[in-house]
Amino acid sequence: MKLVTAVIKPHKWEDARAALEAAGVTGMTVSEVSGYGRQKGHKEVYRGAEYDVTLVPKLRLEIVVADDAEADALVAAIVGSAATGQIGDGKVWVTPVESAVRVRTGERDEGAL
């Protein structure tokens, strides 16, 4: 099993959701998060005053899939739908999952997906 985690810009959520549903995703966890990358945030102007935005709002998507092929398809769907070509588009990473348990039934591993 693999955990696909992505951090994307909030305005790309609908595009990413549609792409993931087209790829066959039946469940995911989405969280509102904040952070920064190499640029350490950015500057904005509000009512003529410039201020630093150090924590940029993002969405974090988490999806557990059964195998590498499914994970590769999801990564391609996320990158294809969330990319704007601008700095701060986000990141996607894939990590192994040793075990999963469905709380309601006690099913384990792939049966829990």
C-alpha positions in Angstrom: 0.0 0.0 0.0 1.1 3.6 -0.7 0.1 6.9 0.8 0.0 9.7 -1.8 0.2 13.1 -0.1 0.0 16.4 -2.0 0.1 20.0 -1.0 -1.6 22.3 -3.6 -2.9 25.8 -4.1 -6.5 26.1 -2.8 -7.8 27.6 -6.1 -6.7 24.4 -7.9 -8.8 22.2 -5.6 -11.8 21.7 -8.0 -9.5 20.8 -10.9 -7.6 18.3 -8.7 -10.8 16.8 -7.3 -12.2 16.2 -10.8 -9.0 14.7 -12.0 -8.8 12.4 -9.0 -12.4 11.3 -9.3 -11.7 10.5 -13.0 -8.7 8.4 -11.9 -11.0 6.3 -9.7 -10.4 7.7 -6.3 -13.3 6.9 -3.9 -12.0 8.5 -0.7 -9.4 11.0 0.4 -8.7 13.3 3.3 -8.4 17.1 2.6 -7.0 19.5 5.1 -6.5 23.3 5.1 -2.8 23.9 6.0 -0.3 26.8 5.9 3.4 26.8 5.1 6.1 28.2 3.0 8.9 27.0 0.7 12.1 28.4 -0.5 10.7 31.9 -0.8 9.7 32.0 2.8 6.3 33.5 1.9 5.6 36.7 -0.1 4.8 40.3 0.2 1.3 41.8 -0.3 -0.2 45.3 -0.3 -3.3 46.1 1.7 -4.6 49.7 1.8 -1.3 51.0 0.6 0.7 49.2 3.3 3.1 46.4 2.4 3.2 43.4 4.7 4.8 40.0 4.7 2.7 36.8 4.3 5.0 34.2 5.9 2.5 31.3 5.9 0.8 30.7 2.6 -2.5 28.9 2.6 -2.6 25.5 0.9 -4.6 22.3 0.8 -3.2 18.9 1.8 -4.6 15.8 0.1 -4.0 12.3 1.5 -5.0 9.2 -0.4 -4.1 5.6 0.4 -4.0 3.2 -2.6 -3.2 -0.5 -3.0 -0.1 -0.4 -5.2 2.6 1.5 -7.1 0.6 1.7 -10.4 -2.4 3.3 -8.6 0.0 5.7 -6.9 1.7 6.7 -10.1 -1.7 7.4 -11.8 -2.7 9.6 -8.9 0.5 11.5 -8.9 0.1 12.2 -12.7 -3.5 13.3 -12.1 -2.5 15.7 -9.3 0.4 17.2 -11.1 -1.5 17.6 -14.3 -4.5 19.3 -12.7 -2.7 21.4 -10.0 0.2 22.8 -12.0 0.1 26.5 -12.9 3.8 26.8 -13.9 4.3 29.3 -11.0 6.4 29.1 -7.9 4.4 27.6 -5.0 2.4 25.1 -7.0 3.1 22.5 -4.3 4.5 19.1 -3.8 3.4 15.4 -4.1 5.1 12.6 -2.3 4.5 8.9 -2.0 5.3 6.9 1.1 4.9 3.2 2.0 2.1 2.2 4.3 2.8 -0.8 6.6 -0.7 -1.3 7.8 -4.2 0.1 7.7 -7.3 -0.7 9.9 -10.9 0.2 9.2 -12.2 1.4 12.6 -15.8 0.4 12.0 -15.2 -3.3 11.0 -11.6 -4.0 12.1 -10.7 -5.0 8.5 -6.9 -4.8 7.9 -4.6 -3.6 5.2 -6.0 -3.7 1.6 -9.4 -4.9 3.0 -9.5 -1.6 4.9 -9.2 0.5 1.7 
